[in-house]
């Protein structure tokens, strides 16, 4: 998939393909699994969390889209129903295209089709990686992976600071474990100097990456 800087910004996206801008507050629900899928979203700023709930009631995080990435691709399916729940991880601004406009763009704009297909390929990789994580990684490593994925990449954001308010119950659902285990792992990460955590605010240090390569974790 192309580098983020090579993809259109939110303003460029509107200029090329149209759409309307909508803003969401941190932790605001954007849509829920099972809703009608009638729009495609393109992130101008901020991050969102894409989660799914299995038929057995387990919840898992499958993607953390960032600026210049799509979400809501269900809208182009024959049975347009949301297969996931998307929540604003931070305050965010998104460009929204109606399904009819998406189909017109497919027909008339090869660049849009290319951009969307590249996104689908990348999302497929993310889904496979999420499945592997759930099957093979310990819950401690899944927590470390979640925190690392939430780290900012924007140049004007303090390195390591995660501008996401997450309570431990929410985190537990995302990685498929219990709140007590999340609390145990977070205390361990804090003692090792991998994270700083206070009053719902989280700061992640790059040293947390070592948890993913530690066979004992």
The 8 nearest C-alpha neighbors of each residue, nearest first, counted from 0:
[[1, 117, 121, 2, 118, 120, 114, 3],
 [2, 0, 5, 3, 6, 117, 4, 114],
 [1, 3, 5, 4, 0, 6, 67, 68],
 [2, 4, 5, 6, 67, 1, 66, 68],
 [5, 3, 2, 6, 7, 1, 67, 8],
 [4, 6, 3, 2, 1, 7, 8, 67],
 [5, 7, 4, 3, 67, 8, 1, 2],
 [8, 6, 11, 12, 9, 67, 5, 4],
 [9, 7, 11, 10, 12, 67, 43, 6],
 [8, 10, 43, 12, 11, 13, 7, 94],
 [11, 9, 13, 12, 8, 14, 43, 7],
 [12, 10, 14, 8, 7, 13, 9, 15],
 [11, 13, 9, 15, 10, 14, 7, 16],
 [14, 12, 17, 10, 16, 15, 11, 18],
 [13, 15, 11, 12, 17, 16, 10, 9],
 [16, 14, 12, 13, 17, 11, 10, 7],
 [15, 17, 13, 12, 14, 18, 104, 111],
 [18, 16, 13, 14, 15, 12, 19, 96],
 [17, 19, 96, 95, 13, 94, 16, 20],
 [20, 18, 95, 94, 21, 96, 17, 13],
 [19, 21, 94, 93, 95, 18, 92, 22],
 [20, 22, 93, 92, 94, 19, 23, 95],
 [21, 23, 92, 91, 93, 20, 24, 90],
 [24, 22, 91, 90, 27, 92, 87, 25],
 [23, 25, 90, 27, 26, 91, 87, 89],
 [24, 26, 89, 90, 87, 27, 88, 23],
 [27, 25, 87, 88, 86, 24, 28, 89],
 [28, 26, 87, 24, 25, 86, 23, 29],
 [27, 29, 86, 30, 85, 26, 87, 31],
 [30, 28, 86, 85, 27, 87, 31, 23],
 [31, 29, 85, 28, 84, 34, 32, 86],
 [32, 30, 84, 34, 33, 85, 83, 81],
 [31, 33, 83, 84, 81, 82, 34, 30],
 [32, 34, 81, 80, 31, 82, 35, 83],
 [35, 33, 81, 32, 31, 80, 36, 30],
 [34, 36, 80, 81, 79, 37, 33, 74],
 [37, 35, 74, 80, 79, 81, 38, 73],
 [36, 38, 74, 98, 97, 35, 79, 39],
 [39, 37, 97, 98, 96, 74, 36, 95],
 [38, 40, 71, 96, 95, 72, 74, 97],
 [39, 41, 95, 70, 69, 94, 71, 93],
 [42, 40, 69, 94, 93, 68, 67, 95],
 [43, 41, 93, 66, 67, 44, 68, 94],
 [42, 44, 9, 93, 66, 92, 67, 8],
 [45, 43, 66, 92, 91, 42, 93, 46],
 [44, 46, 91, 89, 90, 66, 65, 92],
 [47, 45, 65, 88, 89, 64, 87, 91],
 [46, 48, 87, 88, 86, 63, 64, 85],
 [47, 49, 63, 86, 85, 88, 62, 87],
 [48, 50, 85, 62, 84, 61, 60, 63],
 [51, 49, 60, 84, 59, 61, 83, 48],
 [50, 52, 83, 58, 59, 84, 53, 60],
 [53, 51, 58, 57, 56, 59, 54, 50],
 [54, 52, 55, 56, 57, 58, 51, 59],
 [53, 55, 56, 52, 57, 58, 51, 32],
 [54, 56, 53, 57, 52, 58, 51, 59],
 [55, 57, 53, 54, 52, 58, 51, 172],
 [58, 56, 53, 52, 55, 175, 59, 172],
 [57, 59, 52, 172, 51, 173, 175, 53],
 [60, 58, 173, 50, 51, 174, 175, 61],
 [59, 61, 50, 173, 49, 62, 174, 51],
 [60, 62, 129, 50, 49, 126, 59, 125],
 [63, 61, 49, 60, 64, 48, 125, 50],
 [62, 64, 48, 47, 49, 65, 46, 148],
 [65, 63, 47, 46, 68, 62, 48, 66],
 [64, 66, 46, 68, 45, 63, 67, 42],
 [67, 65, 42, 44, 43, 68, 45, 46],
 [68, 66, 42, 8, 43, 6, 3, 41],
 [67, 69, 66, 42, 41, 65, 64, 70],
 [70, 68, 41, 40, 42, 71, 67, 118],
 [69, 71, 40, 72, 41, 39, 68, 64],
 [70, 72, 39, 73, 40, 74, 38, 69],
 [71, 73, 74, 70, 39, 75, 69, 76],
 [74, 72, 71, 76, 75, 79, 81, 36],
 [73, 75, 36, 79, 37, 72, 76, 38],
 [76, 74, 73, 72, 77, 98, 79, 102],
 [75, 77, 79, 78, 73, 74, 72, 80],
 [78, 76, 79, 75, 74, 73, 80, 36],
 [79, 77, 76, 80, 74, 73, 75, 36],
 [78, 80, 36, 74, 76, 77, 73, 35],
 [81, 79, 35, 36, 33, 34, 78, 82],
 [80, 82, 33, 32, 34, 36, 83, 73],
 [81, 83, 32, 80, 33, 73, 51, 84],
 [84, 82, 32, 51, 81, 50, 49, 31],
 [83, 85, 31, 32, 50, 49, 30, 51],
 [86, 84, 49, 48, 29, 30, 28, 50],
 [85, 87, 28, 48, 29, 47, 27, 26],
 [86, 88, 47, 26, 25, 27, 89, 48],
 [89, 87, 47, 46, 25, 163, 26, 48],
 [90, 88, 25, 87, 163, 45, 46, 91],
 [89, 91, 24, 25, 23, 45, 87, 88],
 [92, 90, 45, 44, 23, 22, 89, 46],
 [91, 93, 22, 44, 43, 21, 42, 23],
 [94, 92, 42, 43, 41, 21, 20, 40],
 [93, 95, 20, 41, 19, 40, 18, 42],
 [94, 96, 40, 19, 18, 39, 20, 93],
 [97, 95, 18, 39, 38, 100, 101, 98],
 [96, 98, 38, 100, 99, 37, 101, 39],
 [97, 99, 101, 38, 100, 37, 74, 102],
 [100, 98, 102, 101, 97, 103, 96, 37],
 [101, 99, 103, 97, 98, 102, 96, 104],
 [102, 100, 98, 104, 99, 103, 96, 105],
 [101, 103, 105, 99, 104, 100, 98, 106],
 [104, 102, 100, 106, 105, 101, 107, 99],
 [103, 105, 101, 107, 108, 102, 106, 100],
 [106, 104, 102, 112, 103, 107, 108, 101],
 [107, 105, 103, 104, 108, 102, 109, 112],
 [108, 106, 104, 105, 103, 109, 111, 102],
 [107, 109, 104, 110, 111, 105, 106, 112],
 [110, 108, 112, 111, 113, 107, 105, 106],
 [111, 109, 113, 108, 112, 114, 115, 105],
 [110, 112, 114, 113, 109, 108, 115, 104],
 [113, 111, 109, 115, 105, 110, 114, 116],
 [112, 114, 110, 116, 111, 115, 109, 117],
 [115, 113, 111, 117, 112, 116, 110, 118],
 [114, 116, 118, 112, 117, 113, 111, 119],
 [117, 115, 119, 113, 118, 114, 112, 120],
 [118, 116, 120, 114, 115, 119, 0, 113],
 [117, 119, 115, 121, 116, 120, 122, 114],
 [120, 118, 116, 122, 121, 117, 123, 115],
 [121, 119, 123, 117, 118, 122, 116, 124],
 [120, 122, 124, 118, 123, 119, 117, 125],
 [123, 121, 125, 119, 124, 120, 118, 126],
 [124, 122, 126, 120, 125, 121, 119, 127],
 [123, 125, 121, 127, 122, 126, 128, 120],
 [126, 124, 122, 128, 123, 127, 129, 121],
 [125, 127, 129, 123, 128, 124, 61, 122],
 [126, 128, 130, 124, 129, 125, 131, 123],
 [127, 129, 125, 131, 130, 126, 132, 124],
 [130, 128, 132, 126, 127, 131, 61, 125],
 [131, 129, 127, 133, 132, 128, 126, 134],
 [130, 132, 128, 134, 129, 133, 135, 127],
 [133, 131, 136, 129, 130, 135, 134, 128],
 [132, 134, 130, 131, 135, 136, 129, 141],
 [135, 133, 131, 132, 130, 136, 137, 129],
 [134, 136, 132, 131, 133, 137, 130, 138],
 [137, 135, 132, 140, 133, 141, 134, 138],
 [136, 138, 140, 139, 141, 135, 216, 133],
 [137, 139, 141, 140, 142, 136, 176, 174],
 [140, 138, 142, 137, 141, 184, 143, 216],
 [139, 141, 143, 142, 137, 138, 211, 136],
 [142, 140, 138, 144, 143, 139, 174, 145],
 [141, 143, 145, 139, 140, 144, 138, 146],
 [142, 144, 140, 146, 145, 141, 147, 139],
 [143, 145, 141, 147, 142, 146, 140, 148],
 [146, 144, 142, 148, 143, 147, 141, 149],
 [147, 145, 149, 143, 148, 144, 142, 150],
 [146, 148, 144, 150, 149, 145, 143, 203],
 [149, 147, 145, 146, 150, 144, 63, 151],
 [148, 150, 146, 147, 161, 151, 145, 63],
 [149, 151, 147, 161, 148, 159, 146, 160],
 [152, 150, 153, 149, 161, 159, 156, 160],
 [151, 153, 154, 150, 156, 158, 155, 159],
 [154, 152, 155, 156, 151, 157, 158, 66],
 [153, 155, 156, 152, 157, 158, 151, 159],
 [156, 154, 153, 157, 152, 158, 151, 160],
 [157, 155, 153, 154, 158, 151, 160, 152],
 [156, 158, 160, 159, 155, 151, 154, 153],
 [159, 157, 160, 156, 151, 150, 152, 204],
 [158, 160, 203, 202, 204, 150, 157, 161],
 [161, 159, 202, 158, 157, 203, 162, 201],
 [162, 160, 150, 163, 201, 202, 149, 151],
 [161, 163, 160, 89, 164, 200, 201, 88],
 [164, 162, 161, 89, 88, 165, 200, 25],
 [163, 165, 199, 200, 166, 162, 26, 25],
 [166, 164, 163, 199, 169, 167, 170, 200],
 [165, 167, 169, 168, 170, 199, 164, 171],
 [166, 168, 170, 169, 178, 171, 165, 181],
 [167, 169, 171, 178, 170, 166, 172, 177],
 [170, 168, 172, 167, 166, 171, 173, 165],
 [169, 171, 167, 173, 172, 168, 166, 174],
 [172, 170, 176, 168, 177, 178, 169, 173],
 [173, 171, 175, 169, 58, 170, 174, 168],
 [172, 174, 59, 60, 170, 171, 58, 175],
 [173, 175, 171, 59, 172, 176, 141, 142],
 [174, 176, 172, 173, 171, 59, 58, 57],
 [175, 177, 171, 174, 172, 138, 180, 178],
 [178, 176, 171, 180, 179, 181, 175, 172],
 [177, 179, 181, 171, 168, 180, 167, 182],
 [180, 178, 182, 177, 181, 183, 167, 176],
 [181, 179, 183, 177, 182, 178, 184, 176],
 [180, 182, 178, 184, 183, 179, 185, 171],
 [181, 183, 179, 185, 180, 184, 186, 178],
 [184, 182, 180, 186, 181, 185, 179, 187],
 [185, 183, 187, 181, 186, 182, 188, 180],
 [184, 186, 188, 182, 187, 183, 181, 189],
 [187, 185, 189, 183, 184, 188, 182, 190],
 [186, 188, 184, 190, 185, 189, 191, 183],
 [189, 187, 185, 193, 191, 186, 190, 194],
 [188, 190, 194, 192, 186, 191, 187, 193],
 [191, 189, 187, 192, 188, 186, 193, 194],
 [192, 190, 188, 189, 193, 187, 194, 186],
 [191, 193, 189, 190, 194, 188, 195, 204],
 [194, 192, 207, 188, 204, 206, 191, 189],
 [195, 193, 203, 189, 202, 192, 204, 188],
 [196, 194, 202, 201, 189, 203, 197, 193],
 [195, 197, 201, 200, 202, 194, 199, 198],
 [196, 198, 200, 199, 201, 195, 202, 194],
 [199, 197, 200, 196, 201, 164, 166, 165],
 [198, 200, 164, 197, 165, 201, 166, 196],
 [201, 199, 197, 198, 196, 164, 202, 163],
 [200, 202, 196, 161, 195, 203, 199, 160],
 [201, 203, 160, 195, 159, 194, 161, 196],
 [204, 202, 194, 159, 160, 193, 201, 195],
 [203, 205, 193, 206, 159, 194, 207, 202],
 [204, 206, 207, 208, 203, 193, 159, 147],
 [207, 205, 208, 204, 193, 209, 192, 210],
 [208, 206, 193, 209, 205, 210, 204, 143],
 [207, 209, 206, 210, 211, 205, 212, 143],
 [210, 208, 207, 212, 211, 206, 213, 205],
 [209, 211, 213, 208, 212, 207, 216, 140],
 [212, 210, 209, 208, 213, 140, 143, 144],
 [213, 211, 209, 210, 214, 208, 216, 215],
 [214, 212, 210, 215, 216, 211, 209, 140],
 [215, 213, 216, 212, 211, 210, 209, 140],
 [214, 216, 213, 210, 212, 211, 137, 140],
 [215, 214, 213, 210, 139, 140, 137, 211]]
